[in-house]
Structure formats: structure tokens, C-alpha cells
């Protein structure tokens, strides 16, 4: 599953980006060692990361019928005052370029297909 994580020109420092379980209930393990809250019946198919910012492409199934569609979510990981890892969708000014980058990569993945990554 390591192929589902794409780095966007970022070299993480372990002391800054070590992962622990977020505070959301029932996390599902990811290839990077941190966790993501599962969505009922929907599966993450690709994750793009630039530092603490990530965009995840999800495969979704319609409630009725056989139709499928894809969505993209993003989040920022941070440590709170007690040192516990948390996630948020709120961004600071310095997060915006990284958010734009991972969202652009997610768009390229969806618009151009999996072959566009090479």
C-alpha cells in the first residue's frame, strides 16, 4: 500500500511529522503509519502529502444502483499543547501553497488517470 502515498517534493523530518492516532474514533491504518477515519463503505484510493498537508482521493458508491464517483478531502496534521497529534481542515497562510500543490496533484490524478503519475 506504500504506492498510495505520493510525496510532493517534501523531505519530512521525523521529529516534526511522527504520526500518532488522531482523536477521531475508529481510525483505519494507512501506509504512512498514521491513521485516517474510515468512511462508511468508501475507500481511500490515493493520498498526496506535502509536509503536514494531505489530500486523499476517495472512491464512493451511490446509495442506490451501481454508480461510483470519486471525491477529494484534505487535512492538516498538527500537535496540540499537550503534544498529541490532531487533524484539521483549517489552514494557515503558510499552508496554502502546500494545500494547492496536493489538491493539484489530486486533480491531475483524477483528470488524467493513474498513468499520468509517471
ZIMOTA-V749724 format. One line per field, one symbol per residue. psi: psi as a letter, one per 40 degrees, with the letter a starting at -180 (. if undefined). burial: I if it has 24 or more other C-alpha atoms within 12 Angstrom, else O. A space follows every 50 residues. Layout:
psi=???
burial=???
This chain:
psi=edeehhhgfhhihdddfiiihieiifihiideeiiihiiheihheihhhg behihhhihihidhaeiiiiihiiihiihadeeihiiiehiidedddddd dddddddddddeideed.
burial=OOOIIIIIOOOOOOOOIOIIIIOOOOOOOIOIOIIIIOOOOOIIIIIIII IIIIIIIIIOOOOOOOOOOOIIIIIIIIOOOOOOIIIOOOOOOOIOOIIO IIIIIIIOIIOOOOOOOO
